[in-house]
Amino acid sequence: MNTKTKIAALFIGLCLPLGALAQNLCDGEPGAAALSVDFGSGTNFGAALPPGVTNYEYTTNPRGGTYLVTNTPALNGGAWHQGMDHTPGDTDGYMLLFDATDEPGEFYNRLLEGLCPGTRYEFRVWVANVAVPAACDFESIEPDLRFELRHPATGELLGSTETGPIPTSDELSWLPYGLTFVLPDGLSSVRLLLINNAPGGCGNDLAIDDISLRICNPAREQSFTLCSGDSIAINGKWYSESGVYVDTLPGAPACNDSLLITRLDVISARRLQIDTTLCEGETFQFGGQSYRQGGLFVDTLRSRGGCDSVIAELDLSFAAFFASLYVEEDTIEMGSATQFQASASGEGTIRWIWSPADGLSCTDCPMPVARPVRTTTYSVTVTDERTGCFADFLSTITVLPCERFYVPNAFSPNRDGRNDAFTVLPGDCVQAVQRLEIYDRWGGQLYDGLDEQAVWNGNCGGKPCPVGLYVYRAELVLLDGSVVEVVGEIQLLR
């Protein structure tokens, strides 16, 4: 048979309603057409079908039970549409037109050979009701077709579908129909039948065009991840870049082609430069290692699949920073002072912060004088403001009890301007003498002076006291706010 006849016969066996063709009928993307026909083109009329394919008569003057190959359906006065074949861009394209008999029944029977056993096919065809709505006094019989697929030897029905009534329209309208089927194993041919289901009477006139049979290409998907520089062979082709690749994998000649969709992710290594400056004593974590010395280090970070995803270079250096602290005396008597000797060098301005401020001559200098009144631990933070490097120091100044005051053991209130009065002479650790009491040797109080008045001039009741030994008691306020009591004897001389 010729190609045109073969495709026409295939149409007869495998149609589905229009809604089934909203998308591909195959599970995957159909492959290239195994058979295709648009009936050609030319001036009217085209060649007849091979003998035995149909029991209709070929004619150029249509009537019931005839068919023709034509480039226009306008061949029955005003009863049939003006219009063109379905093939896009076709000039004088042919269509296959049938004027059905009055009796329903088979009118197309053809054996299709050279098919692939076990292969899934998608069949499509375009059908038009050529009658205008007013034909047959608006009572035109609508074409109604049945397509059957039968075993060529036993006649067993392998599959069938029906179009249902195909309505008239205001202009020639081409409607798609189709079906998918799997040819049984062991079979390389199938018999296709076209059957007229419509009753006899006026109408039942139709045209077909653009018949195609394509092997279904069920798509398989696979994914790979490659490292940069690697490649993979797929269907004899080498791929080394990320992307989605579609390959057709043929089976036996013209049979069982399939689509292989490959998603390829290629991980490219990128370089990362890290420049870091550390302070003395710090460590840097890099690539699972701890670094405590300066230098240039390279590490490769691996991603999923073991690829070199990041090549990192670490340029590690340490800031030039040094600080020290020394104190002249770390143990002093209350009222005494000591000085801190701190030094530092760095790459920027050095900042000093001392704490606590109690007893310090300054809190932002390197060498403050410390005069604490009690044992105190001082801290100092030394910072290089450019690099942020810092050092902390602690130093404790121990303060001993106050012993720096003097009590005379005799005085001579004779108004000669020398040693004429008695009082306690405070040292550096005493804030004030807040009280001075004088007693005779029998315990009688002779004098009680407070604060600035705590000075005895040697009088008793407004008169000079006799020469002799007297007892004193003094209260001293120390620098830390505590009060101590001092008791002793004083010799009064004239």
C-alpha positions in Angstrom: 0.0 0.0 0.0 1.2 3.6 -0.4 1.7 5.8 2.6 -1.4 7.9 2.0 -3.6 4.8 2.0 -2.0 3.3 5.1 -2.6 6.4 7.2 -6.2 6.7 6.0 -6.9 3.2 7.1 -5.2 3.8 10.5 -7.6 6.7 11.1 -10.5 4.4 10.8 -9.4 2.2 13.7 -8.4 4.7 16.4 -10.5 7.8 17.1 -11.4 9.5 20.4 -13.7 12.4 21.2 -12.4 15.9 20.9 -11.8 16.4 24.7 -9.3 13.6 24.7 -6.9 15.6 22.5 -6.6 18.7 24.7 -3.0 17.4 25.2 -0.7 14.6 24.1 -2.3 11.2 24.5 1.0 9.5 25.2 2.2 9.3 28.8 5.4 11.0 27.6 6.2 13.2 24.6 5.4 11.5 21.3 8.2 10.7 19.0 8.5 11.5 15.4 5.6 10.4 13.1 5.9 6.8 12.1 3.2 7.4 9.5 1.7 10.7 8.3 -0.6 11.8 5.5 -2.3 15.0 4.5 -3.5 13.5 1.1 -1.2 15.8 -0.9 -2.4 18.8 -2.9 -3.1 19.8 -6.5 -6.0 20.6 -8.8 -9.1 18.6 -8.4 -9.3 15.7 -8.1 -6.8 13.5 -6.3 -6.0 9.8 -7.0 -8.4 7.0 -5.7 -7.6 4.7 -2.8 -6.1 1.3 -3.6 -8.6 -1.4 -4.5 -10.3 -3.3 -1.7 -9.8 -0.7 1.0 -13.3 0.6 0.8 -16.6 -0.7 -0.6 -17.5 2.9 -1.6 -17.2 4.0 -5.2 -14.6 6.6 -6.2 -16.3 9.5 -8.1 -16.1 13.2 -8.9 -19.9 13.5 -8.7 -20.7 12.7 -5.1 -23.8 10.7 -4.1 -24.6 8.2 -1.4 -22.0 5.4 -1.1 -19.2 7.3 -2.9 -15.9 9.0 -1.9 -13.4 11.3 -3.5 -10.1 13.1 -2.9 -10.7 16.8 -3.3 -9.3 20.2 -2.3 -12.8 21.6 -1.5 -16.0 20.1 -0.1 -18.2 22.5 -2.0 -19.4 19.8 -4.5 -23.0 19.4 -3.6 -24.7 22.7 -4.5 -25.3 24.7 -1.3 -25.6 21.7 0.9 -21.9 21.4 1.7 -19.5 24.0 3.1 -17.0 26.1 1.2 -13.7 25.6 2.9 -10.1 24.3 2.8 -8.4 21.2 4.0 -7.0 21.2 7.5 -3.2 21.2 6.8 -1.7 24.5 8.0 -0.1 26.5 5.1 -1.2 24.0 2.5 -2.1 25.4 -1.0 -4.8 23.4 -2.8 -4.5 20.7 -0.2 -6.6 17.5 -0.6 -9.0 16.0 2.0 -10.7 12.5 1.9 -14.5 13.1 1.6 -17.2 10.4 2.1 -20.9 10.6 1.1 -22.3 7.8 3.3 -24.8 5.2 2.2 -28.3 5.0 3.6 -27.4 1.9 5.6 -25.1 1.8 8.6 -22.2 -0.6 8.4 -18.5 -1.1 7.7 -17.1 0.9 4.8 -13.3 0.8 5.3 -11.2 -2.3 6.0 -7.4 -2.3 5.8 -4.5 -4.4 7.2 -1.7 -2.2 8.5 1.6 -4.0 8.4 5.2 -3.3 9.4 4.3 -2.2 12.9 6.4 -2.9 16.1 5.2 -5.6 18.5 4.8 -4.4 22.1 5.0 -0.7 21.0 2.7 2.1 22.1 1.3 4.3 19.4 -0.6 7.6 19.3 -3.1 8.0 16.5 -4.7 11.4 15.5 -7.0 12.6 12.7 -9.1 15.7 11.9 -12.7 15.2 10.9 -15.3 17.7 9.6 -19.0 17.5 9.1 -19.2 19.0 5.6 -23.0 19.7 5.7 -24.2 23.2 6.3 -26.8 23.7 9.0 -29.6 24.3 6.5 -29.0 21.1 4.6 -31.8 18.6 4.4 -34.2 21.3 5.7 -32.1 21.7 8.8 -32.6 17.9 9.5 -29.2 16.7 8.2 -28.1 13.4 9.7 -24.9 13.9 11.8 -22.0 11.6 11.0 -21.4 9.1 13.8 -18.3 6.8 13.4 -17.0 3.8 15.1 -13.3 2.7 14.9 -12.2 -0.8 15.6 -8.8 -2.5 16.1 -8.9 -6.3 15.4 -6.5 -9.2 15.4 -5.6 -9.8 11.7 -5.9 -13.6 12.0 -8.6 -14.3 14.6 -10.7 -11.1 14.2 -10.5 -10.6 18.0 -11.5 -7.1 19.0 -8.4 -5.4 20.4 -9.9 -2.0 21.0 -12.5 0.5 19.8 -13.9 4.0 20.2 -16.7 6.1 18.8 -16.9 9.7 17.8 -20.6 10.2 18.7 -22.7 12.5 16.5 -20.6 15.2 14.9 -22.8 18.3 14.7 -23.1 20.8 11.8 -21.6 24.3 12.2 -21.8 27.7 10.5 -18.5 27.1 8.7 -16.3 24.2 8.0 -14.9 23.1 11.4 -12.2 20.5 11.7 -12.3 18.5 15.0 -9.5 16.3 16.3 -9.9 12.7 17.4 -7.4 10.1 18.5 -6.4 7.2 20.5 -3.3 5.5 22.0 -2.9 1.7 21.8 -0.2 -0.9 22.4 0.3 -3.5 19.7 0.3 -7.0 21.4 3.6 -8.9 21.6 4.1 -11.1 18.6 2.0 -8.9 16.3 3.4 -6.7 13.6 0.1 -5.9 11.9 -3.4 -4.9 12.9 -6.7 -4.6 11.0 -8.5 -1.2 11.1 -12.2 -0.8 10.5 -14.3 2.3 9.8 -18.0 1.7 10.6 -20.9 4.0 9.9 -23.2 4.2 13.0 -25.6 6.8 11.6 -29.0 5.8 10.2 -29.9 6.2 6.6 -31.3 9.4 5.2 -30.3 12.9 4.1 -26.8 14.0 5.4 -24.1 11.9 7.1 -21.4 13.5 4.9 -17.8 13.9 6.3 -14.2 14.7 5.4 -10.9 13.6 7.1 -7.4 15.1 6.9 -4.0 15.2 8.5 -3.8 11.6 9.8 -0.7 10.8 11.9 0.6 7.8 13.8 3.4 8.4 16.2 5.2 6.1 18.6 4.7 7.2 22.2 7.9 8.3 23.7 7.6 7.6 27.4 10.0 10.0 29.1 12.4 8.8 31.7 14.2 11.3 33.9 17.6 11.0 35.6 19.7 13.4 37.5 23.5 13.6 38.0 25.8 15.9 40.0 29.3 16.3 38.6 32.3 18.1 39.9 33.7 20.9 37.8 36.0 19.4 35.0 34.1 16.0 35.0 31.8 14.9 32.2 29.3 12.2 31.6 28.3 10.2 28.5 24.6 10.0 27.7 23.4 8.3 24.5 26.9 8.6 23.0 27.2 12.3 23.8 29.4 13.9 26.4 28.0 16.6 28.8 30.0 18.7 31.2 27.8 21.8 31.9 24.7 22.2 34.0 21.4 22.0 32.2 18.5 19.8 31.1 19.2 17.6 28.2 16.7 15.6 26.2 17.8 12.6 24.1 15.9 10.1 22.0 16.8 6.5 22.7 15.8 4.3 19.7 14.8 0.7 20.2 14.5 -1.6 17.2 14.2 0.2 13.8 11.2 2.5 14.2 10.1 0.8 17.4 10.0 1.7 21.1 11.8 5.0 20.9 11.9 6.8 24.3 12.9 10.1 25.6 15.7 10.4 28.2 15.6 13.7 30.2 18.8 14.3 32.0 19.2 17.0 34.6 22.8 17.8 35.1 24.2 19.9 38.0 27.8 20.7 37.7 29.4 22.1 40.9 32.0 24.6 40.1 34.6 25.4 42.6 34.9 29.0 43.6 37.9 30.7 45.3 37.6 32.4 48.6 40.2 34.8 49.9 40.3 35.4 53.7 42.6 38.0 55.2 42.6 38.0 58.9 44.7 39.6 61.6 44.7 38.1 65.1 45.9 39.3 68.4 48.5 37.4 70.4 47.1 34.3 72.0 44.1 34.0 69.7 43.4 31.1 67.3 41.6 30.9 64.0 39.4 28.0 63.0 39.7 27.2 59.3 38.8 24.0 57.4 38.6 22.0 60.6 42.1 23.2 61.8 43.1 25.7 64.5 45.8 28.1 63.5 48.0 29.9 66.1 50.7 31.2 63.8 50.7 33.6 60.9 51.1 32.4 57.3 49.3 31.5 54.1 47.1 28.5 54.3 45.0 26.8 51.6 42.1 24.5 52.3 39.5 22.9 50.0 35.9 22.7 51.2 33.9 19.8 49.7 30.2 19.8 48.9 27.7 17.1 48.3 29.2 14.4 46.1 32.7 15.2 47.3 33.3 18.0 44.8 35.8 20.8 45.5 33.2 23.5 45.9 35.3 26.2 47.6 39.0 26.6 47.5 39.8 29.0 50.4 43.0 30.8 50.9 43.8 32.1 54.4 46.3 34.9 54.9 46.8 35.0 58.6 48.8 37.5 60.5 49.2 38.7 64.1 49.0 42.3 65.2 52.2 43.8 66.7 50.9 44.5 70.2 52.7 44.2 73.5 51.7 45.4 77.0 53.1 45.0 80.5 52.4 46.2 84.1 54.8 46.8 87.0 54.1 48.4 90.4 56.8 50.0 92.5 55.4 48.8 95.9 52.5 46.4 96.2 52.4 46.7 100.1 52.2 50.2 101.6 51.1 51.7 105.0 47.9 53.6 105.0 48.5 57.1 103.8 51.5 56.1 101.7 51.5 56.0 97.9 52.9 53.8 95.1 53.0 54.1 91.4 52.1 51.8 88.6 54.5 51.5 85.7 52.5 50.2 82.6 53.7 50.2 79.0 52.3 49.1 75.7 53.1 49.3 72.0 50.8 48.6 69.0 49.7 49.8 65.6 47.4 52.5 66.7 46.5 54.7 69.7 46.8 52.9 73.0 43.9 53.3 75.4 44.0 52.7 79.1 41.1 52.0 81.4 41.8 51.6 85.2 39.2 50.4 87.7 38.3 51.1 90.5 39.1 54.8 90.5 39.5 55.0 94.3 42.9 56.3 95.3 44.2 56.6 91.7 45.6 59.9 90.3 44.1 59.1 86.9 42.1 56.3 85.2 43.2 56.7 81.6 46.9 57.1 81.8 49.7 54.4 81.8 51.3 55.3 85.2 48.8 56.4 87.8 49.8 57.1 91.4 47.8 54.8 93.7 47.0 56.0 97.3 44.4 53.4 98.5 43.2 53.6 102.1 42.5 49.9 102.2 43.7 46.8 100.4 42.5 47.2 96.8 42.8 45.1 93.6 43.1 47.3 90.6 42.5 46.2 87.0 43.6 47.8 83.8 42.6 47.1 80.2 45.1 48.2 77.6 43.7 48.4 74.0 45.2 49.1 70.6 42.4 51.1 69.0 43.5 50.2 65.5 43.6 46.4 65.8 41.3 46.0 68.8 44.0 43.9 70.5 43.9 44.2 74.3 45.4 43.0 77.5 44.0 42.8 81.0 46.1 43.1 84.1 45.3 42.8 87.8 47.4 44.1 90.7 46.6 44.1 94.4 47.9 46.8 96.7 48.0 45.7 100.3 47.5 48.5 102.8 48.9 48.0 106.3 47.3 49.5 109.4 48.0 53.2 110.2 51.0 53.9 112.5 52.0 57.3 111.2 51.1 59.7 114.0 53.1 61.2 116.9 52.2 61.8 120.5 54.7 63.9 122.5 55.6 62.5 126.0 56.1 66.0 127.6 55.4 69.7 127.0 56.1 73.0 128.8 53.3 75.5 128.8 55.5 78.5 129.9 54.6 80.7 127.0 58.1 80.8 125.6 56.7 79.9 122.2 58.2 76.5 122.2 56.2 73.3 123.1 53.5 75.4 124.9 50.6 73.1 124.1 49.8 69.3 123.9 48.0 67.5 121.1 48.4 64.4 118.9 50.4 65.1 115.7 48.7 63.2 112.9 50.7 61.6 110.1 49.6 60.9 106.4 47.1 58.3 107.4 45.1 60.5 109.9 42.3 62.7 108.7 41.8 64.5 112.0 42.0 64.4 115.8 38.3 64.4 116.7 38.7 64.3 120.5 41.3 64.9 123.2 40.7 64.2 126.9 43.2 64.9 129.8 43.0 63.3 133.2 45.0 63.7 136.5 46.5 60.7 138.1 43.4 60.1 140.2 41.1 59.9 137.2 39.7 63.4 137.3 39.0 64.8 133.9 40.7 68.1 133.4 40.2 68.8 129.7 37.8 67.6 126.8 38.5 69.1 123.4 36.9 68.3 120.0 38.2 68.6 116.5 40.2 71.8 116.0 39.9 72.5 119.8 41.6 69.2 120.7 44.7 71.0 122.0 45.5 71.3 125.8 47.3 74.4 127.0 48.2 72.9 130.4 45.5 74.8 132.5 43.2 73.2 135.1 40.0 75.1 135.8 41.4 78.2 134.2 44.7 78.1 136.1 48.0 76.6 135.3 48.2 73.0 136.3 51.0 71.9 138.5 54.0 70.1 137.1 53.5 66.4 137.0 52.3 63.3 135.1 48.9 63.3 133.4 46.9 60.8 131.3 45.6 61.5 127.8 43.0 59.8 125.7 42.6 60.7 122.0 40.3 59.6 119.2 41.8 59.7 115.7 39.9 59.6 112.4 41.9 57.6 109.8 41.9 58.0 106.0 39.6 55.0 105.6 37.0 56.6 107.9 37.8 54.3 110.8 38.4 55.7 114.3 41.2 54.6 116.6 41.7 55.4 120.3 45.2 56.3 121.6 45.9 56.4 125.4 49.1 57.4 127.1 50.9 59.6 129.6 52.2 63.2 129.2 54.7 65.0 131.4 53.8 68.6 132.2 56.9 70.8 132.7 57.4 74.4 133.6 
